[in-house]
């Protein structure tokens, strides 16, 4: 954050906000990765809220040590800053690192190689104190644990709002089944939730220093770790509508989807950071949303053994007393041990088989289909079994590791029909059509096509691997179905039961791509 000193009184009404620089941030991440790869560090933490104060005392407190800082040598972005401002500044693109003894010069050299400002600003001590010096004078001294761990704790009252039952109760009999699935699919592809975000991210540098292996647009972005055969996959997920309808389940679903996205890229999930966005916590219903969301995140992360390594909370997000939807946004990273096994969601070759791993339920509640087609944001979020989700992850990773798959894409917003359309459109060099045959059973047609049942992945593979995939899925206890094959330039979907078969979707992939790829530009008047 910029200094709080201003040239005149009028400027005090217009505080400045520190805006991050993606290029510098990327350089910083590159330097951090190299320092860790070269085993030069014993600790590292980013500077978020409260800047140098929080990062220093938290690192010291966790280790049971103290830390002494010399503000005289701290790099700063403007002159005349007071010790108070330096310690609380939230300027972006900064890390606090603890180097191994005797490795300081090597650390400095790495950071300078990446064009970063760097300095040795202090040392670890054994007395448990956070001691701050400026120009040789001690300007602050306090036990690190007192700041990091012993602060006052609020026990705010919380309870569900009176309208919660109204939100979750939805009479499906009052909602007509889909009549025109072609029109519904096109409308969903144009929805801002589902439509391509390319118009946004291509305005920024998303290929810094050519480390990006998978660009935005697949289940996860993938960045190579230079000097190794490894790669890191990254994704960001949250469905705030699920969290409104059921904060606990919504948070569990966000963790599960983020992990599934990484798995579909060939990565094992290894860590999570969160940005918890809620309304006014002084209201008991908002505090209830917050508590339930945290409990859901905790339970899901413990089941998948994914540590939450960092995060922040943003409260009081409301206008005229109306709060935003509870939005526990999650950023998750995963490790790909062999980068050549990185997987993407787009179909790859004519004639490949298309499979569905997992099975559908009548999960329309809280879905994009109900919102876009029926203007309803009601019902219970999709059911999630953490055990079945974990089995699916292990199955998909096994298939990718053994080179049996051509593509993998998780089934989420918009359901199976949207997932299939995205697979058809997401090839790096060309698009593909597909002929798909689905079994309806006792489910509604709209639930089969657009329901957002969890623990499902669409995969494609060469026909020679069909039996191996079926056997592998059976071994892991994952339902599997050969839905059809990649063929032609149209997406054609048939739904059948014991009596008849009906073609419900028949669209040129070029049309699907046009609606999906240009929706934001058209909505914003840019196309």
C-alpha positions as CSV (number, residue, x, y, z in Angstrom):
1,X,0.0,0.0,0.0
2,X,1.3,3.5,-0.8
3,X,2.5,5.7,2.1
4,X,-0.3,7.4,4.1
5,X,1.5,10.8,3.9
6,X,-0.1,13.3,1.5
7,X,0.9,16.6,0.0
8,X,-2.2,18.4,1.0
9,X,-5.3,17.9,3.0
10,X,-7.6,17.3,0.1
11,X,-5.7,14.2,-0.9
12,X,-6.4,12.6,2.4
13,X,-9.9,11.9,1.1
14,X,-8.5,9.8,-1.7
15,X,-6.2,7.0,-0.4
16,X,-4.3,5.1,-3.0
17,X,-4.4,1.4,-3.4
18,X,-1.4,-0.7,-4.3
19,X,-2.0,-2.5,-7.6
20,X,0.0,-5.7,-8.3
21,X,2.3,-6.0,-11.2
22,X,1.8,-9.5,-12.8
23,X,5.2,-9.4,-14.5
24,X,7.1,-8.6,-11.2
25,X,5.0,-11.2,-9.4
26,X,6.0,-13.8,-12.0
27,X,9.7,-12.9,-11.5
28,X,9.3,-13.2,-7.8
29,X,7.7,-16.7,-8.1
30,X,10.5,-17.8,-10.5
31,X,13.1,-16.7,-8.0
32,X,11.3,-18.4,-5.1
33,X,11.1,-21.7,-7.1
34,X,14.8,-21.5,-7.9
35,X,15.8,-20.8,-4.3
36,X,13.7,-23.8,-3.1
37,X,15.0,-26.0,-5.9
38,X,18.6,-25.2,-4.8
39,X,17.7,-25.9,-1.2
40,X,18.9,-22.5,0.0
41,X,16.0,-21.7,2.3
42,X,14.6,-22.8,5.7
43,X,11.5,-20.7,5.5
44,X,9.4,-18.4,3.2
45,X,6.2,-16.4,3.6
46,X,4.5,-13.9,1.4
47,X,3.6,-10.5,2.7
48,X,-0.2,-10.0,2.8
49,X,-2.3,-8.2,5.4
50,X,-0.1,-6.1,7.8
51,X,2.9,-6.6,5.5
52,X,6.2,-7.1,7.2
53,X,4.6,-7.2,10.7
54,X,2.5,-10.3,10.2
55,X,5.0,-12.2,8.0
56,X,7.9,-11.7,10.5
57,X,6.0,-12.5,13.7
58,X,4.1,-15.4,12.2
59,X,7.4,-17.1,11.0
60,X,9.1,-16.5,14.3
61,X,6.1,-17.7,16.4
62,X,5.7,-20.9,14.4
63,X,9.3,-21.8,14.9
64,X,9.4,-20.8,18.6
65,X,12.1,-18.3,17.8
66,X,12.5,-14.5,17.7
67,X,13.4,-12.2,14.9
68,X,15.3,-8.9,14.7
69,X,14.7,-6.5,11.8
70,X,16.7,-3.6,10.6
71,X,14.4,-1.2,8.7
72,X,17.2,0.9,7.5
73,X,18.0,-1.6,4.8
74,X,14.4,-2.6,3.9
75,X,13.8,-1.9,0.1
76,X,11.0,0.6,-0.2
77,X,9.1,2.2,-3.0
78,X,9.1,5.8,-1.9
79,X,11.3,7.9,0.4
80,X,10.5,9.3,3.8
81,X,8.5,6.3,5.2
82,X,8.3,6.0,8.9
83,X,9.0,2.7,10.7
84,X,5.3,2.4,11.4
85,X,4.5,2.7,7.6
86,X,7.3,0.3,6.7
87,X,6.1,-2.4,9.0
88,X,2.5,-2.2,8.0
89,X,2.9,-1.5,4.2
90,X,1.1,-4.0,2.1
91,X,3.0,-3.4,-1.1
92,X,2.7,-6.3,-3.4
93,X,5.3,-8.7,-5.0
94,X,7.2,-9.2,-1.8
95,X,8.4,-12.3,0.2
96,X,10.1,-12.7,3.5
97,X,12.7,-15.5,3.3
98,X,14.9,-17.2,5.9
99,X,18.1,-18.4,4.3
100,X,20.3,-21.2,5.5
101,X,23.3,-20.0,7.4
102,X,26.1,-19.1,5.1
103,X,23.9,-19.1,2.0
104,X,23.0,-15.4,2.1
105,X,25.2,-14.5,-0.9
106,X,23.8,-17.2,-3.1
107,X,20.2,-16.1,-2.2
108,X,21.0,-12.5,-3.1
109,X,22.6,-13.6,-6.4
110,X,19.5,-15.6,-7.4
111,X,17.1,-12.7,-6.6
112,X,19.3,-10.2,-8.5
113,X,19.4,-12.6,-11.5
114,X,15.6,-12.2,-11.6
115,X,15.8,-8.4,-11.5
116,X,14.4,-8.2,-7.9
117,X,15.2,-5.7,-5.2
118,X,16.6,-7.8,-2.3
119,X,18.4,-7.2,1.0
120,X,19.4,-9.0,4.2
121,X,17.0,-7.2,6.6
122,X,17.5,-9.1,9.8
123,X,18.3,-12.3,11.7
124,X,16.7,-15.1,13.6
125,X,17.1,-14.9,17.4
126,X,16.4,-17.3,20.3
127,X,14.6,-15.0,22.7
128,X,11.1,-15.2,21.1
129,X,11.0,-11.4,20.6
130,X,10.1,-9.4,17.5
131,X,12.6,-6.6,17.7
132,X,12.6,-3.7,15.2
133,X,15.5,-1.3,14.8
134,X,15.6,1.8,12.6
135,X,18.8,3.8,12.3
136,X,20.3,1.8,15.2
137,X,17.5,2.6,17.5
138,X,15.0,0.0,18.8
139,X,11.6,1.3,17.8
140,X,9.5,-1.8,18.6
141,X,9.9,-4.8,20.8
142,X,7.2,-7.4,21.6
143,X,6.9,-11.2,21.9
144,X,6.3,-12.6,18.5
145,X,3.8,-15.1,19.9
146,X,1.7,-12.2,21.4
147,X,1.1,-10.9,17.9
148,X,0.8,-14.1,16.0
149,X,-1.1,-16.4,18.4
150,X,-2.3,-14.7,21.5
151,X,-4.6,-12.0,20.2
152,X,-8.2,-11.7,21.4
153,X,-10.7,-14.1,20.0
154,X,-14.3,-13.2,19.2
155,X,-17.1,-15.7,19.8
156,X,-19.8,-14.1,17.7
157,X,-23.3,-15.6,17.8
158,X,-24.3,-17.4,14.7
159,X,-27.5,-19.2,13.4
160,X,-29.0,-19.9,10.1
161,X,-31.3,-17.2,8.6
162,X,-35.0,-17.6,8.7
163,X,-35.1,-17.8,4.9
164,X,-32.7,-20.8,4.6
165,X,-35.5,-23.4,4.3
166,X,-37.1,-21.4,1.5
167,X,-33.9,-21.4,-0.4
168,X,-33.3,-25.1,-0.2
169,X,-36.9,-26.3,-0.8
170,X,-37.6,-26.6,-4.5
171,X,-40.5,-28.4,-6.1
172,X,-39.1,-30.0,-9.2
173,X,-42.6,-31.1,-10.3
174,X,-43.4,-27.4,-10.9
175,X,-40.4,-27.0,-13.3
176,X,-41.0,-28.4,-16.8
177,X,-38.5,-30.7,-18.2
178,X,-36.3,-29.3,-21.0
179,X,-38.2,-28.9,-24.4
180,X,-35.4,-27.6,-26.6
181,X,-32.0,-28.9,-25.4
182,X,-30.2,-27.2,-28.3
183,X,-31.4,-23.7,-27.2
184,X,-30.6,-24.5,-23.5
185,X,-27.1,-25.6,-24.4
186,X,-26.4,-22.4,-26.4
187,X,-27.8,-20.2,-23.6
188,X,-25.6,-21.9,-21.0
189,X,-22.5,-21.5,-23.2
190,X,-23.2,-17.8,-23.3
191,X,-23.6,-17.5,-19.6
192,X,-20.8,-15.5,-18.0
193,X,-20.1,-18.3,-15.6
194,X,-19.4,-20.7,-18.4
195,X,-18.4,-18.6,-21.4
196,X,-14.7,-18.2,-22.4
197,X,-12.8,-15.7,-20.4
198,X,-10.2,-15.3,-23.1
199,X,-11.2,-11.7,-23.8
200,X,-10.1,-10.8,-20.3
201,X,-7.0,-12.9,-19.8
202,X,-5.5,-12.1,-23.2
203,X,-5.3,-8.5,-22.2
204,X,-2.6,-9.5,-19.8
205,X,0.7,-11.4,-20.1
206,X,-0.2,-15.0,-19.3
207,X,2.9,-16.5,-20.9
208,X,5.7,-14.8,-19.0
209,X,9.2,-16.3,-19.7
210,X,7.6,-19.2,-21.7
211,X,7.2,-21.4,-18.6
212,X,3.4,-21.9,-19.2
213,X,2.7,-25.4,-20.5
214,X,-1.1,-25.2,-20.4
215,X,-2.6,-21.8,-20.8
216,X,-6.0,-20.6,-19.3
217,X,-9.0,-22.4,-20.8
218,X,-8.4,-26.0,-19.5
219,X,-9.2,-27.4,-16.1
220,X,-6.0,-26.0,-14.7
221,X,-3.1,-23.9,-15.9
222,X,0.3,-25.8,-15.8
223,X,3.7,-24.2,-15.4
224,X,6.9,-26.1,-15.8
225,X,9.6,-26.1,-13.1
226,X,12.7,-25.4,-15.1
227,X,15.7,-27.7,-14.5
228,X,13.4,-30.6,-13.6
229,X,10.9,-32.8,-15.3
230,X,8.2,-31.6,-13.0
231,X,5.4,-29.1,-13.4
232,X,2.9,-27.3,-11.2
233,X,-0.8,-27.2,-12.0
234,X,-3.0,-24.3,-10.6
235,X,-6.7,-23.7,-10.4
236,X,-9.2,-21.4,-8.7
237,X,-12.7,-22.5,-7.8
238,X,-15.9,-21.6,-5.9
239,X,-19.6,-21.7,-6.6
240,X,-21.1,-19.0,-4.5
241,X,-24.6,-20.1,-5.3
242,X,-23.9,-23.5,-3.8
243,X,-22.6,-21.7,-0.7
244,X,-25.7,-19.5,-0.4
245,X,-27.9,-22.6,-0.5
246,X,-25.8,-24.6,1.9
247,X,-22.5,-23.0,3.1
248,X,-21.1,-26.3,4.5
249,X,-21.8,-28.3,1.4
250,X,-20.8,-25.4,-0.9
251,X,-17.4,-25.2,0.6
252,X,-16.9,-29.0,0.4
253,X,-17.9,-28.9,-3.2
254,X,-15.4,-26.1,-3.9
255,X,-12.5,-28.1,-2.5
256,X,-13.6,-31.2,-4.4
257,X,-13.9,-29.4,-7.7
258,X,-10.6,-27.7,-7.3
259,X,-8.9,-31.0,-6.6
260,X,-10.8,-32.7,-9.5
261,X,-9.5,-29.9,-11.9
262,X,-5.9,-30.6,-10.9
263,X,-6.4,-34.4,-11.1
264,X,-7.8,-34.0,-14.7
265,X,-4.5,-32.1,-15.5
266,X,-2.5,-35.0,-14.2
267,X,-1.5,-33.4,-10.9
268,X,-1.7,-34.6,-7.3
269,X,-3.2,-31.8,-5.2
270,X,-0.6,-30.6,-2.6
271,X,-1.8,-27.3,-1.2
272,X,-4.6,-24.7,-1.0
273,X,-4.9,-21.0,-0.3
274,X,-8.2,-19.3,0.3
275,X,-9.9,-15.9,0.0
276,X,-13.0,-16.0,2.2
277,X,-15.4,-13.3,1.1
278,X,-18.5,-12.7,3.2
279,X,-20.9,-10.0,4.4
280,X,-21.2,-8.3,7.8
281,X,-20.1,-10.9,10.5
282,X,-21.9,-8.9,13.1
283,X,-25.1,-10.4,11.6
284,X,-25.7,-13.9,13.0
285,X,-26.8,-15.3,9.7
286,X,-23.6,-14.1,7.9
287,X,-21.5,-15.5,10.8
288,X,-23.3,-18.8,10.4
289,X,-22.4,-18.8,6.7
290,X,-18.8,-18.2,7.6
291,X,-18.6,-20.8,10.3
292,X,-20.3,-23.5,8.1
293,X,-18.0,-22.7,5.1
294,X,-14.9,-23.1,7.2
295,X,-16.1,-26.4,8.6
296,X,-16.9,-27.7,5.1
297,X,-13.4,-26.7,3.8
298,X,-11.7,-28.3,6.8
299,X,-13.6,-31.6,6.5
300,X,-12.9,-31.8,2.7
301,X,-9.2,-30.9,3.0
302,X,-8.7,-33.4,5.8
303,X,-10.3,-36.1,3.7
304,X,-8.1,-35.3,0.6
305,X,-5.1,-34.6,2.9
306,X,-4.6,-31.1,1.3
307,X,-3.1,-28.6,3.6
308,X,-4.4,-25.0,3.7
309,X,-1.1,-23.1,3.6
310,X,-2.4,-19.5,3.6
311,X,-5.4,-17.3,3.1
312,X,-7.3,-14.2,4.0
313,X,-10.7,-13.1,5.0
314,X,-12.7,-10.2,3.5
315,X,-15.8,-9.2,5.6
316,X,-18.4,-6.4,5.2
317,X,-18.9,-7.0,1.5
318,X,-22.4,-5.5,1.1
319,X,-24.3,-2.6,-0.4
320,X,-27.3,-1.0,1.3
321,X,-27.4,-3.8,3.8
322,X,-27.5,-6.5,1.1
323,X,-24.6,-8.9,1.3
324,X,-22.7,-10.7,-1.4
325,X,-23.2,-14.4,-1.7
326,X,-20.8,-16.3,0.6
327,X,-17.8,-16.9,-1.6
328,X,-14.9,-18.9,-0.1
329,X,-12.7,-18.7,-3.2
330,X,-10.0,-21.4,-3.3
331,X,-6.7,-21.5,-5.1
332,X,-5.2,-25.0,-5.3
333,X,-1.9,-26.2,-6.6
334,X,-0.9,-29.7,-7.6
335,X,2.4,-31.4,-8.6
336,X,2.9,-33.3,-11.9
337,X,6.0,-35.5,-11.4
338,X,6.4,-36.2,-15.1
339,X,5.5,-33.1,-17.2
340,X,5.1,-35.2,-20.3
341,X,2.0,-36.7,-18.7
342,X,0.2,-33.4,-18.4
343,X,-3.4,-33.7,-19.6
344,X,-5.8,-31.2,-21.1
345,X,-9.6,-31.2,-21.6
346,X,-9.9,-31.0,-25.4
347,X,-10.6,-34.0,-27.6
348,X,-7.5,-35.0,-29.6
349,X,-8.3,-37.4,-32.4
350,X,-11.1,-38.6,-34.7
351,X,-12.3,-42.0,-33.7
352,X,-11.3,-41.9,-30.1
353,X,-13.7,-43.4,-27.5
354,X,-15.5,-41.0,-25.1
355,X,-16.2,-42.3,-21.6
356,X,-18.0,-41.0,-18.5
357,X,-16.4,-41.8,-15.2
358,X,-19.0,-41.4,-12.4
359,X,-22.7,-41.5,-12.5
360,X,-25.5,-38.9,-12.7
361,X,-28.1,-38.1,-10.1
362,X,-31.1,-35.7,-10.3
363,X,-28.8,-32.8,-9.1
364,X,-30.4,-29.7,-10.5
365,X,-30.5,-27.7,-7.3
366,X,-28.3,-24.6,-7.4
367,X,-27.2,-25.3,-10.9
368,X,-26.4,-23.0,-13.8
369,X,-29.3,-24.5,-15.8
370,X,-31.9,-23.5,-13.2
371,X,-30.5,-20.0,-13.1
372,X,-30.2,-19.4,-16.8
373,X,-33.2,-21.3,-18.1
374,X,-35.7,-21.0,-15.2
375,X,-34.4,-17.9,-13.4
376,X,-34.3,-19.9,-10.1
377,X,-31.5,-20.0,-7.5
378,X,-33.0,-22.6,-5.2
379,X,-32.7,-26.2,-4.1
380,X,-30.0,-28.2,-2.4
381,X,-26.6,-28.2,-4.0
382,X,-25.4,-31.5,-5.6
383,X,-24.7,-34.4,-3.4
384,X,-21.0,-35.1,-2.7
385,X,-19.5,-38.3,-1.4
386,X,-15.9,-37.6,-0.4
387,X,-15.1,-41.3,-0.6
388,X,-16.4,-41.6,-4.2
389,X,-14.6,-38.4,-5.1
390,X,-11.3,-39.6,-3.8
391,X,-11.7,-42.9,-5.6
392,X,-12.3,-41.0,-8.8
393,X,-9.2,-38.9,-8.3
394,X,-7.1,-42.0,-7.8
395,X,-8.5,-43.7,-10.9
396,X,-8.0,-40.7,-13.2
397,X,-4.4,-40.2,-12.0
398,X,-3.7,-43.9,-12.5
399,X,-5.0,-43.7,-16.1
400,X,-3.0,-40.6,-16.9
401,X,0.1,-42.0,-15.3
402,X,-0.1,-45.1,-17.5
403,X,-0.6,-43.1,-20.7
404,X,-4.1,-44.5,-21.3
405,X,-5.9,-41.2,-21.9
406,X,-6.0,-38.6,-24.6
407,X,-8.1,-36.0,-22.6
408,X,-9.8,-35.5,-19.3
409,X,-12.3,-32.9,-18.2
410,X,-14.3,-32.6,-15.0
411,X,-18.1,-32.2,-15.1
412,X,-19.3,-29.2,-13.2
413,X,-21.2,-26.0,-14.1
414,X,-23.8,-26.7,-16.8
415,X,-23.5,-30.4,-16.5
416,X,-22.6,-33.1,-19.0
417,X,-23.8,-31.4,-22.1
418,X,-21.6,-28.3,-21.4
419,X,-18.7,-30.5,-20.5
420,X,-19.0,-32.4,-23.8
421,X,-19.2,-29.1,-25.7
422,X,-16.1,-27.8,-24.0
423,X,-14.2,-31.0,-24.9
424,X,-15.2,-30.5,-28.5
425,X,-14.0,-26.8,-28.5
426,X,-10.9,-27.0,-26.4
427,X,-8.4,-28.6,-28.8
428,X,-5.2,-26.6,-29.2
429,X,-5.2,-26.9,-33.0
430,X,-8.7,-27.9,-34.1
431,X,-12.2,-28.7,-32.9
432,X,-13.8,-32.0,-33.0
433,X,-17.4,-33.3,-33.1
434,X,-18.8,-36.3,-31.2
435,X,-21.7,-38.7,-31.3
436,X,-22.9,-39.4,-27.8
437,X,-25.5,-41.9,-26.6
438,X,-26.8,-41.6,-23.0
439,X,-29.1,-43.7,-20.9
440,X,-31.9,-41.8,-19.2
441,X,-33.2,-44.3,-16.7
442,X,-35.6,-42.7,-14.3
443,X,-33.9,-39.3,-14.5
444,X,-35.4,-36.2,-16.1
445,X,-33.8,-35.2,-19.5
446,X,-32.6,-31.9,-18.1
447,X,-31.0,-33.7,-15.2
448,X,-29.1,-36.0,-17.5
449,X,-27.9,-33.2,-19.8
450,X,-27.5,-30.2,-17.4
451,X,-27.5,-31.6,-13.9
452,X,-24.3,-30.9,-12.0
453,X,-23.8,-34.2,-10.3
454,X,-20.4,-34.4,-8.7
455,X,-17.5,-36.9,-9.0
456,X,-17.7,-37.1,-12.8
457,X,-15.1,-36.8,-15.4
458,X,-15.3,-37.1,-19.2
459,X,-12.3,-38.8,-20.7
460,X,-11.3,-39.8,-24.2
461,X,-8.9,-42.5,-25.3
462,X,-7.8,-44.6,-28.3
463,X,-10.1,-47.6,-28.9
464,X,-7.2,-49.9,-28.2
465,X,-7.3,-48.8,-24.5
466,X,-11.0,-49.3,-24.0
467,X,-10.9,-52.6,-22.1
468,X,-8.0,-51.4,-19.9
469,X,-9.9,-48.3,-18.9
470,X,-13.1,-50.3,-18.1
471,X,-11.1,-52.7,-16.0
472,X,-9.2,-49.9,-14.2
473,X,-12.4,-48.1,-13.3
474,X,-13.9,-51.3,-12.0
475,X,-10.8,-51.9,-9.9
476,X,-11.2,-48.4,-8.3
477,X,-15.0,-48.8,-7.8
478,X,-15.7,-45.9,-10.2
479,X,-18.8,-46.2,-12.4
480,X,-17.8,-46.1,-16.1
481,X,-19.7,-45.8,-19.4
482,X,-18.6,-45.7,-23.0
483,X,-20.8,-42.8,-24.2
484,X,-19.7,-42.6,-27.8
485,X,-16.8,-41.5,-30.0
486,X,-15.2,-38.4,-31.5
487,X,-16.5,-38.0,-35.0
488,X,-17.2,-35.2,-37.5
489,X,-17.8,-31.6,-36.8
490,X,-21.1,-31.7,-34.9
491,X,-22.0,-32.5,-31.3
492,X,-24.9,-35.0,-31.4
493,X,-26.4,-36.3,-28.2
494,X,-29.0,-39.1,-28.1
495,X,-30.9,-40.0,-24.9
496,X,-32.6,-43.4,-24.7
497,X,-34.5,-45.7,-22.4
498,X,-36.0,-49.1,-22.7
499,X,-38.6,-47.8,-25.1
500,X,-37.0,-45.3,-27.5
501,X,-34.0,-43.1,-28.4
502,X,-34.3,-39.4,-29.0
503,X,-31.7,-37.0,-30.5
504,X,-31.8,-34.1,-28.1
505,X,-28.7,-32.1,-29.2
506,X,-27.4,-31.6,-32.7
507,X,-25.2,-28.5,-33.2
508,X,-22.2,-27.7,-35.3
509,X,-19.2,-27.3,-33.0
510,X,-18.4,-24.1,-34.9
511,X,-21.7,-22.6,-33.7
512,X,-21.1,-23.8,-30.1
513,X,-17.6,-22.2,-30.2
514,X,-19.0,-18.9,-31.5
515,X,-21.5,-18.6,-28.8
516,X,-19.0,-19.6,-26.1
517,X,-15.9,-17.8,-27.3
518,X,-17.4,-14.4,-28.1
519,X,-20.1,-14.1,-25.4
520,X,-18.2,-11.7,-23.1
521,X,-17.3,-9.4,-26.0
522,X,-20.9,-9.3,-27.2
523,X,-22.3,-8.8,-23.7
524,X,-19.9,-5.9,-23.1
525,X,-20.4,-4.4,-26.6
526,X,-16.9,-5.2,-27.7
527,X,-17.5,-7.7,-30.5
